[in-house]
């Protein structure tokens, strides 16, 4: 019985001391500071994959990557390789009668080092394929009517194509 009381007191005392020590510990967090990324700051980007009017649909999201670190007051706010998102605004596949394809893409946002989304503006890609209408009509009339089914070329933007976008508005970003 005395042994049980002693063990019970020892356990309570140990628990009490552990609780007091945990409550009196000082927890330190890494020092973060906020910097302001100004609107109009240029963000150099490149597309992650080939953009081809034959395979896209309007509204589709496309990936872009940041080409170099973006710094404010010596602090990196957007890392090289950070993911940026674009959206296909207009797209048309090449058609018969030599009509060319076209695509228009707008870059919308990029991810900051703190995980926040930075809205972008001014990053627009447009491309048109080769127009073969004159050749299709001329050959269709002069040689064979089947030439009227000749298609133009689709618009293609190769992987790694460089484009600049701008920060849409001032934003606070937490950096270490």
HUVENKA-V494845 format. One record per backbone hydrogen bond with DSSP energy under -0.5 kcal/mol. CO is the residue of the C=O (numbers start at 1). NH is the residue of the N-H. If there is no record, write none. Layout:
co: {CO	CO}
nh: {NH	NH}
This chain:
co: {1	2	3	4	5	6	7	8	9	10	11	12	13	14	15	16	17	18	19	20	21	22	25	26	30	33	35	35	36	37	38	41	42	43	44	44	45	46	47	50	51	52	52	57	60	62	63	64	65	66	69	70	70	72	75	77	78	79	82	83	84	85	85	86	87	87	88	90	92	95	96	98	98	99	99	101	102	103	104	104	105	106	108	109	110	112	116	116	117	118	119	121	122	123	125	127	130	130	132	133	134	135	136	137	138	139	139	144	145	146	147	148	150	153	155	156	157	158	161	163	165	166	167	171	173	175}
nh: {5	6	7	8	9	10	11	12	13	14	15	16	17	18	19	20	21	22	23	24	25	25	27	28	32	175	37	173	38	171	41	167	44	165	67	68	163	65	160	52	157	55	56	60	88	86	48	84	46	81	71	77	78	75	72	113	70	82	66	111	64	108	109	62	89	106	59	104	102	152	99	132	133	95	152	129	92	127	89	90	125	87	120	85	118	115	112	118	119	110	168	166	124	107	105	103	132	153	136	137	138	139	140	141	142	143	144	147	148	149	150	97	98	101	53	158	51	161	47	45	43	121	40	37	35	33}
